Amino acid sequence: MVARLNVILILFSAVSFLGYGAACFFSAYMKREFDRYHLGAQRALIGCLQLSAALGLLAGLSQPWMGRAAAAGLALMMLVGVGVRIRIKDSLIQTVPALFYMALNAYLSFAAF
């Protein structure tokens, strides 16, 4: 039962970051958000890192070390994201998604693979 839940959580995170990573390149809304975060110049890099980590999560289903590394990287990225949200004085509601993905990927890096 736990193994099945872990696979679902891995797939959820991977699909989420495939979407977020792609949106970094194709979404005008994401371009505005990165400008608001004062990270406009890093948008493409962050998108590439998110896409790579999402693929790493999927690869982790057969190579656990890769999944752990990808999840740890995403958890760290989301920790920085929480810091950015605090720095720009976003509300708690605006910060919750980054907190959620930070916690989810921290869990995945330690317990799911």
C-alpha positions as CSV (number, residue, x, y, z in Angstrom):
1,M,0.0,0.0,0.0
2,V,2.8,2.5,0.9
3,A,4.7,1.6,-2.2
4,R,1.7,2.3,-4.4
5,L,1.1,5.7,-2.6
6,N,4.8,6.6,-3.1
7,V,4.5,5.8,-6.9
8,I,1.4,8.0,-7.1
9,L,3.2,10.8,-5.2
10,I,6.3,10.5,-7.5
11,L,4.1,10.7,-10.6
12,F,2.1,13.6,-9.2
13,S,5.3,15.6,-8.6
14,A,6.9,14.6,-11.9
15,V,3.8,15.7,-13.9
16,S,3.5,18.9,-11.9
17,F,7.1,19.8,-12.6
18,L,6.9,18.8,-16.3
19,G,4.0,21.4,-16.4
20,Y,5.8,24.1,-14.4
21,G,9.0,23.6,-16.3
22,A,7.2,23.8,-19.7
23,A,5.3,26.9,-18.5
24,C,8.5,28.7,-17.8
25,F,9.1,28.7,-21.6
26,F,5.5,29.1,-23.0
27,S,3.4,31.0,-20.4
28,A,3.2,34.8,-20.4
29,Y,1.8,34.5,-16.8
30,M,5.0,32.6,-15.7
31,K,7.1,35.3,-17.4
32,R,5.4,38.0,-15.4
33,E,5.7,35.9,-12.2
34,F,9.4,35.5,-12.7
35,D,9.8,39.2,-13.2
36,R,7.8,39.7,-10.0
37,Y,10.2,37.4,-8.2
38,H,13.1,39.4,-9.6
39,L,14.3,36.2,-11.3
40,G,13.4,36.9,-14.9
41,A,16.9,36.2,-16.2
42,Q,16.9,32.8,-14.5
43,R,13.5,31.7,-15.9
44,A,14.9,29.4,-18.7
45,L,17.5,27.9,-16.3
46,I,14.9,27.2,-13.7
47,G,12.5,25.7,-16.3
48,C,15.3,23.4,-17.6
49,L,16.1,22.3,-14.0
50,Q,12.4,21.6,-13.3
51,L,12.0,19.6,-16.5
52,S,15.3,17.7,-15.8
53,A,14.3,16.9,-12.2
54,A,10.8,15.7,-13.3
55,L,12.5,13.3,-15.7
56,G,14.8,12.3,-12.9
57,L,11.8,11.4,-10.7
58,L,10.4,9.2,-13.5
59,A,13.8,7.6,-14.0
60,G,13.9,7.0,-10.3
61,L,11.2,4.4,-10.7
62,S,13.9,2.1,-12.1
63,Q,17.0,3.8,-10.7
64,P,16.2,4.9,-7.2
65,W,19.4,6.9,-6.7
66,M,18.4,9.1,-9.5
67,G,14.9,9.7,-8.1
68,R,16.3,10.5,-4.7
69,A,18.7,13.0,-6.2
70,A,16.0,14.6,-8.4
71,A,13.6,14.8,-5.4
72,A,16.3,16.4,-3.2
73,G,17.0,18.9,-5.9
74,L,13.4,19.9,-6.2
75,A,13.0,20.1,-2.4
76,L,16.0,22.5,-2.4
77,M,14.6,24.5,-5.3
78,M,11.3,24.9,-3.5
79,L,13.0,25.9,-0.3
80,V,14.6,28.7,-2.2
81,G,11.2,29.4,-3.7
82,V,9.7,29.8,-0.2
83,G,12.6,32.2,0.6
84,V,11.8,34.2,-2.5
85,R,8.1,34.4,-1.6
86,I,9.0,35.6,1.9
87,R,11.5,38.2,0.4
88,I,8.9,39.7,-1.9
89,K,6.3,39.6,0.9
90,D,3.8,37.2,-0.7
91,S,0.9,36.0,1.5
92,L,0.8,32.6,3.1
93,I,-1.7,31.5,0.6
94,Q,0.7,32.4,-2.2
95,T,3.5,30.6,-0.4
96,V,1.7,27.4,0.3
97,P,2.3,25.7,-3.1
98,A,6.1,26.1,-2.7
99,L,5.9,24.8,0.9
100,F,3.8,21.8,-0.3
101,Y,6.2,20.8,-3.1
102,M,9.2,21.4,-0.8
103,A,7.7,19.0,1.8
104,L,6.5,16.5,-0.9
105,N,9.9,16.3,-2.5
106,A,11.7,16.2,0.8
107,Y,9.6,13.1,1.7
108,L,10.2,11.5,-1.7
109,S,14.0,12.0,-1.4
110,F,14.1,10.2,2.0
111,A,11.3,7.7,1.9
112,A,9.9,6.9,-1.5
113,F,12.7,5.4,-3.5
